[in-house]
Amino acid sequence: MAYSIFVIYPMSNITDAAMPDLVLSELQDAICTITLNRPDKRNALNADVVRELQAAFDAAEQDDSVRVIVLTGEGSAFCAGADLAYLQAINTNNVMENAEDSASLMRLMYSIRSCVKPTIARLNGHAIAGGCGLALTCDILIAVEDAKLGFTEVRIGFVPAIVMKLLMERAHPGHARELLIRGNLIDAAQAFEYGLLNHVVSAERLDDTVYGIAREIATETSPQAVSMTKQLLLDIAQRDLEGAMHFASRQNAISRETKDFGKGIGSFLKKEKPEWKE
């Protein structure tokens, strides 16, 4: 199935028409697709890419017409982590410069992880080091069969610090520890077995699977209920069992006062299908 898409957010201030934006943002049917656009560099990260990604996600989250955000990469890779020039630059940074640079990456990953709108990582190829961490910020991860994933930081003397919490949330602790300490890559089937991926599909089925799920969320679920569910998932992860149950009970009561609850229950009782829009 083909999906026609049009650009809605320019993410770069570059005026030279020969230089493409590093990040593209496109919208169709309430689904915003954010694309890393450095195929010649395997969509590797640098400070400019991080800034443009942050701007793209901020814009999509604030746009009431967006129900679902899809993150992907142009070309054959999803994201190969930090590019060589970027690594050379941070190797010469002072402590304050490295602290700010690290904080920028952390803010990006946290903002995606805590985004009130559902996020889907469309892994069209390898997701390595920070690129794998970037994918793990999303709610649902869907990868092609030949994709490889892993955290190779320790093999170049780096520490996979920012991505660690994201990995520990999804993978079995034993698998997570091995991946972080060995710095090895695993194939998509093994990543699925470890819990990193939700779906593994052929390249031919990638778009049908990704956008099929995205359209299902966009048309079949309540925006308010999904947003509150995402926030609740984030909040209860920081609480013990009793605290989480009490907090969830309060949120359950609050949800019953929302406009979407009234609409959804009313439609259900009338045996009608609610039409969900922002």
SULNORSUL-V509516 format. One record per pair of residues at least 6 apart in sequence whose C-alpha atoms are under 7 Angstrom apart, sorted by the first residue. I is the first residue (numbers start at 1). J is the second residue. D is the distance in Angstrom with one decimal. If there is no record, write none. Layout:
# SULNORSUL-V509516
I_J_D, I_J_D
This chain:
# SULNORSUL-V509516
1_208_6.2, 5_26_6.1, 5_27_6.2, 5_28_5.9, 6_26_5.4, 6_27_6.2, 7_25_5.9, 7_26_4.4, 7_27_6.7, 8_25_6.3, 8_26_5.5, 8_27_6.5, 9_25_5.6, 11_21_6.4, 11_23_6.1, 11_24_6.6, 11_52_5.7, 11_55_6.9, 11_56_6.5, 12_21_5.4, 12_52_6.8, 21_37_6.8, 22_36_6.3, 22_37_4.8, 22_38_6.1, 22_49_6.0, 23_34_6.9, 23_35_5.6, 23_36_4.8, 23_37_5.2, 23_49_6.9, 23_52_6.0, 23_53_6.4, 24_34_5.6, 24_35_5.0, 24_36_6.7, 24_37_6.6, 25_32_6.7, 25_33_5.7, 25_34_4.5, 25_35_6.4, 25_56_6.5, 26_32_5.4, 26_33_5.1, 26_34_6.5, 27_33_6.3, 30_65_5.7, 30_66_4.6, 30_67_5.2, 30_68_6.7, 30_218_6.7, 31_66_5.8, 31_67_6.0, 31_68_4.9, 31_69_5.8, 31_214_6.9, 32_60_6.8, 32_66_6.2, 32_68_6.2, 32_69_4.8, 32_70_6.1, 33_69_5.9, 33_70_4.6, 33_71_6.0, 34_70_6.0, 34_71_4.9, 34_72_6.3, 35_71_6.0, 35_72_4.9, 35_73_5.1, 35_74_6.3, 36_43_5.7, 36_72_6.4, 36_73_4.6, 36_74_5.9, 37_43_6.2, 37_73_6.5, 37_74_5.3, 38_44_7.0, 38_74_6.8, 39_74_5.5, 39_75_5.0, 42_77_5.3, 42_79_5.9, 42_80_5.7, 43_73_6.4, 43_77_6.8, 43_78_6.6, 43_79_4.8, 43_80_6.3, 44_79_5.4, 44_80_5.0, 44_81_5.1, 44_82_5.2, 44_83_5.0, 45_81_5.6, 45_82_4.5, 45_83_5.8, 46_82_6.1, 46_83_6.4, 46_86_5.5, 50_105_6.5, 54_108_5.6, 60_66_6.3, 61_115_6.9, 61_117_6.6, 64_278_6.1, 65_278_6.7, 67_117_6.3, 67_218_5.4, 68_117_5.9, 68_118_5.1, 68_119_6.0, 68_214_6.2, 68_218_6.4, 69_118_6.3, 69_119_4.8, 69_120_6.3, 70_119_5.7, 70_120_4.7, 70_121_5.9, 70_122_6.6, 71_120_6.2, 71_121_4.9, 71_122_5.9, 72_78_6.0, 72_121_6.1, 72_122_4.9, 72_123_6.1, 72_124_6.9, 73_79_6.6, 73_124_6.7, 76_124_6.5, 76_125_5.5, 77_124_6.1, 77_125_4.1, 77_126_5.0, 78_123_5.5, 78_124_5.5, 78_125_4.9, 78_126_5.5, 78_127_5.5, 79_126_6.5, 79_127_5.0, 79_128_6.4, 79_131_4.6, 80_126_6.7, 80_127_5.7, 80_128_4.9, 80_129_7.0, 80_131_5.6, 81_128_5.5, 81_129_5.1, 81_130_4.5, 81_131_4.5, 82_130_6.7, 90_98_6.5, 106_162_6.4, 109_134_6.4, 109_137_6.1, 112_137_5.9, 112_138_6.7, 113_137_4.6, 113_138_6.1, 116_227_4.9, 116_230_6.3, 116_231_6.8, 117_227_6.1, 118_139_6.4, 119_138_5.0, 119_139_5.3, 119_140_6.5, 120_138_5.5, 120_139_5.9, 120_140_4.7, 120_141_5.8, 121_135_5.6, 121_138_5.8, 121_140_6.2, 121_141_4.7, 121_142_6.1, 122_141_6.5, 122_142_5.4, 122_143_6.2, 122_210_6.6, 123_142_5.9, 123_143_4.4, 123_144_6.4, 124_143_6.2, 124_144_5.8, 125_144_6.5, 125_147_4.6, 126_147_4.6, 126_148_4.7, 126_149_6.0, 127_148_6.3, 127_149_5.0, 128_149_5.4, 128_150_5.2, 128_151_5.9, 129_150_6.0, 129_151_4.1, 129_152_5.5, 129_153_6.2, 132_149_6.2, 132_150_6.4, 133_163_5.0, 133_166_6.9, 135_141_7.0, 136_166_6.1, 136_167_6.9, 137_166_6.7, 140_198_6.1, 141_197_5.1, 141_198_5.3, 141_199_6.7, 142_197_6.2, 142_198_5.9, 142_199_4.8, 142_200_5.9, 142_210_6.8, 143_188_6.8, 143_199_6.4, 143_200_5.0, 143_201_6.3, 144_200_5.7, 144_201_5.1, 144_202_5.3, 144_203_5.3, 144_206_6.6, 145_188_5.7, 145_200_5.8, 145_201_5.7, 145_202_5.6, 146_187_6.8, 146_188_6.5, 147_187_6.1, 147_188_5.5, 148_185_6.1, 148_186_5.5, 148_187_4.5, 148_188_5.8, 149_185_5.4, 149_186_5.4, 149_187_6.3, 149_188_7.0, 150_179_6.6, 150_183_6.7, 150_184_6.0, 150_185_4.5, 150_186_6.2, 151_160_6.9, 151_179_6.5, 151_180_5.9, 151_183_5.2, 151_184_6.7, 152_183_4.1, 152_184_6.1, 153_159_5.8, 153_160_5.8, 153_183_6.4, 154_181_7.0, 154_183_5.9, 155_183_6.2, 160_180_6.9, 167_176_6.4, 168_176_6.1, 170_195_5.7, 170_196_5.8, 171_194_5.5, 171_195_5.0, 171_196_5.9, 172_194_6.5, 175_194_6.6, 188_200_6.6, 189_200_6.9, 191_197_6.0, 192_198_6.5, 219_276_6.0, 220_276_6.9, 221_276_6.6, 222_260_6.3, 222_276_5.8, 223_278_6.4, 224_260_6.3, 236_244_5.0, 255_261_6.8, 264_274_6.0, 267_273_6.0, 267_274_5.7
